[in-house]
């Protein structure tokens, strides 16, 4: 039971961590609904890439969040956000995937419990 909560917390931190620093809209179809594949559409190698990037994003969020909260002014806060965003983008591309693909998987995992569980298991490794 505790392991399940840890997985959920790690996954949420990874998704929220990146989303909080990235203001790019997710892909949407003409109706405005999110485009996301079924969790079964993602192979293990892709999810390993996602989990690797997610771990880095969690670490970056933990590093930058306190500095951002104590930034003396908006200019400094914006500079920190830009720096963190660039490092998060680098973590994603270094994992071998695009930012768009990362966000696609993160969006799909929010509504697909099986996918979320697969990612959670990888985050623990």
N, C-alpha and C positions, 0 to 999 in steps of 0.2 A: 504494500500500500504506500509506504513512504517512497519507494523507488518510483512509483507512478507519479507522485507529486513532484519529485525531483526532475523527472523527464519533462513534465509539463512546464515547470518553472524555467528550465534551461531553454526549452523551445520558445516560450513566450519572451524570454529575455533576448534571444537571438532575433526574433522577428521584430519586436518592439524596438530593440536597440538600433537596428538598421532603419526601420521606418521612421523613428523619431528624428533621424539625421538626414533623411532623404525625402524631399518634397516632390518627387516625380510621381505622376499619376500612374496607376497600373493600367494595363491594356484593358479596353472595354469594347464590347461589340456595339452595334448600332442601337440596341436597346439600353445600353449603359450598364449591362451586367458584366461582371468580371469574367474574363477568359481564364480558365484554369483547367488543367487536365485532371483526370482521375488519378488518384494516388498509384493505381496499378500501372499507369503509363510511365512511371519513373523507375528506371532500373537501379540496381544497387550502387553501381559506380557513380551515377548522377547524385544519388542521395548521400554517398560518402563525400563527394565534393561539396554538397550543400552543408553537411554537418561540419566539415572542416572550416568552411567560411563562417558558419554560425558561431563556432567556438571563438574564432578570432574577433567577431563582432561583439560577442558578449564581453570579452576582455577589453576591447576598446571602449565599450560603453561604460564599463566599470572604471576605466581610467579617466575618461573625459567628463562623465556626469558631475562629479564633485567640482571640477574646475569650472565647468559651465555654470553651475549653480552659484559659484562664488565670483564669477566674472564681475569686475567693477563697473562695466558699462556695456552697452549694446554692441559697440564696435568690437570689443574684445570677445564677447559672446559669439558674434558672427564669425570672427576669425577662428575660434575654437570649433565651431560647428563645421566650417569649411575644411579645417584640418582633419577632423574626425571623419567627415564624409569621404574625403580623399583616401584616407587609410582604410575605411570600410570598403570602398570600391576596389582598392588594391587587394584586400583580403579575398574578395569575391573573385576577381580576375585571376589572382594567384592560385585559387583553388581549381581553376580551369573552366569556370562558367561565367556567363554574362550577368550583369546586374538585373536585366529583365528576366532572365531564367531564374535567378535567385528569388526575385519577388513573386514570380509565377508559382514556384514551389511553396513559398511561404504562404501565399494566398490560398492555394489548394489545401495545404495542411490545416489551415484554420477551420475548414469545413469537413475535412476527411479524417475521422479518428484513426483509421488504420494507417494512413500516411503519417500522421502525427506520431503514432506509436513507433513506426519504423524509424523515423528521424530521431525520436527520443532515445531509442536503443543505440543508435550510432553516436549520439552526443555523449553517451556514457563511456564509450570506448576510449 
